[in-house]
């Protein structure tokens, strides 16, 4: 999973439940452009999301040779199987990789958004778990830098019949307030830790910044979204 400076530029796209982000990075994963963001359309159908991505791409310099996409759902071989946080079933069976390659004119690879973020921040040694706190709860599991795909931990039943995602979602944070929500995150981490026994838990997503780092377990690292976007380069190194 090594990346080298002679890797070509990569256009990295992060599709989220509330926003779509885009940046061009070089072979080291360093930004060549500013990150651009647009609201995720409502309804977030394949067609409307593709239109937003095309609009954002107009702000990129066109130096990229390839495209990497993080998508909020289960993706196999570029085909979307689930997209629970986009609120429409129209994504099931949609070949997003092919559609974007056609529209953007570049070869395109797509994986789950938390998995892509993970590629940008993991050390590549031991067991590493990536959790992203945003619209819902994303997850990625890696052993010695190798991805275990489509974990979808957020949809596992957790407490009182609710899933981890239902307990830790952004909507729930707004409903109960940051303090109570933060305690829920700490409790969830204490339940997840003995299941996977990770060397490191990488905690990202917009809401990770709302946690007090002093309260987190010693093996939890918080990262910001722009760090995770460098995973778009490593996605191609995995070929």
N, C-alpha and C positions, 0 to 999 in steps of 0.2 A: 504494500500500500504506500510505497515511497512516491513522493512527488518531487519533480526536479524543475529547475528554472527554465529548461527548454520546452516544458509543456506549453501548448498553445493557450491563448486567452479563452476563457469560458464564460458564457452568459449564464448566470445563476438566478433562478426564479423560485421564490417561496410563495406558494399559494396557501393562504390562511382563511379561516372562517370570517374574519373581518377585514383583512387587508392582503394585497398582493404586492410583494417586494421583488426588486430586480437590481442586479449589480453585475458589472463585468470585472473579473479577477484575472490576474496573470498566472504564470506557471507556478509561482510560489504561494498562490492563494491571496495575494495582496490586491487591494482594490485599484482598478484602473479608472473607475468612474465613481461618482456619488451614487448612493443607494436611492432609487426612486420607488415610490409607493403610491398605490391607488386603492380605494375602497373596493372590497369584494362586492360584485353586483348582487342585487337581490331582485329576482331569484338568481342564484348562482348556477345557471345552466351551462353546459359545455360551450355553447355558442357565445354567451355573454362573457364568460371568463376568458375565452380565446380573444375576444375583441379588446378586453382590458389589457391583456398581455401584449397584443400587437401595438396598442397605443403606448404602453410603457417602453417597448423596444425601440420606438422612434427616438427616445432620449439616449440611447446607447450608441457608441461610436461605430459599431459594425466591424470591430477588429476581431471578434470572437470567431473561433472555428467550430464551436460546438455549444450545446445547451444542456444544462443540468436543471432538473426541476424537483422540488420537494412538494409533495401533494398530501393533503390531510385525509388519508384513507389507505386501504390496502391496494397495492399496485403490483401486478405480476407481468413481467416482460412488457412494460409500457402500457398495459391495459388496466384501467381502473375497475376495481371490483366493488369497493364501498367508498362513500364520501359522506359520513354521518353529519359532519359539521357544515356541510354546504346546503343542507336542507332540501335536496331533491334526489329522486331515484334515477334521474336521467343519466347519471354518470355510470351506472352499472354496465360493464361491457364496453365502455368507450375507450378507443385506442388513442389516448392523449399523446403519447410519444409520436405516433405517425401524424396526427393532426398538427402538432406544433412543428415538427420537422418540415411539413409542407408549407405552413404559414411563415415560418422564420427562415427557411432555406438552409438549415443547419442540422446535422445529426443530433438527435435528442435522446437523453436518458432520463428516466423518472423513477423515483422511489418515494417512500413515505417521507413526509416533511421532517419529522423528528429524527429519522434515520439519516437523512442528509445533513441535518445540523450536527448530529453525532460525529459524522466523518470529519467535520471541521474542528472538533475539540478533543477527541479521544487521544490518549497517549499511545495506544496500540500495544499495550502489555497487560496481560491478566484479563480479568472479567471487569468490563465497564458497562454501566447502565446509564442511559441518557433519558431524562424525563423533561418534557417541555410543558409549561403551564401557560396556556393561552386560552383560546375559546374553549378548548377541552383539555385533555391530557394526552400528550404524545409520548411514545416510548421507543427506545432502540437498545438492543443488547449486542455486545461485541465481546469476542474472546480473542485475545492477542491480535486485535485490530480487524478481525473478520466479523462481518455482520451476521446475526441470526435474524432473518427477515420476518417482517409482518408479526411482530410480537403482540401489538394491540392490547397492552396491559390495561389501558384506560377502560376497556369494556368488561373487565373482570368484576364479578360481584364482590363487594367490599363490606359495607355496613348497612344494616337496616334495609336490605334488599336493593340498595343503590350500588352502582358501579363506582370505581375510583373517579371516573370522569364526571359523573353526576355530583359527586361530593366536592370535587375540586375545580369545577368549571368556573369560567369568568362570571357567568350569570349567578352562580351560587355565591361567589365572592362579593358581588354587588349586593346580593340579598342579605347576607349575614354580617358583612363588614370585614375589613382586612384582618383585625385582631383574631376573630374566631376562625376565619378562613386559614390564617397562618398556623393556628394550632392544629387544624385538620391536616394540613400538609405535613407537619411534624409527626403526627400520629400515623399518617399513611406511610411515611418513610420508615417508621419503626416496624410496620407490618411487612413492607417490601424487602427490607434489608435481609432478614433471615431466609427469604425465599431464594434469592439469587446470590447472596453473599458476595457482592461486588467489591472489588478493590477500590473503585471510585464510582460515585454517582455524580454525573454532570447534570446540573439543573439549569434549564434555560426557558425560553419563552418570555413574553412581555411581563407576566405576573411574577416571575422569579425575582424580579427586582424589588418587589413589594415585601419580600421576606427580610427579616433581620439576620444578617449573616452570622452574628454572634450566637444565635440559637440553633444553628444547623449542626448536625453531626460532623465529626472531624473529617470524614471521607467524602463530604459533599462539596462540590465546587460549583459556583454559580457563573454562568457565562451569558454574554449578550448575543442577540440574534446575528449581528454582523460577523461575529467570530464563526458562527456555525455555517454561514454561507460559503466559507472557504471549502467546505465539504464537497462543493460542486466539482472541484478539481480531483479530489480523491475518488469520486464516483467513477471517473474514467480510468484512474490508475488500477481499479479493481478488475479491469477486463482480463 
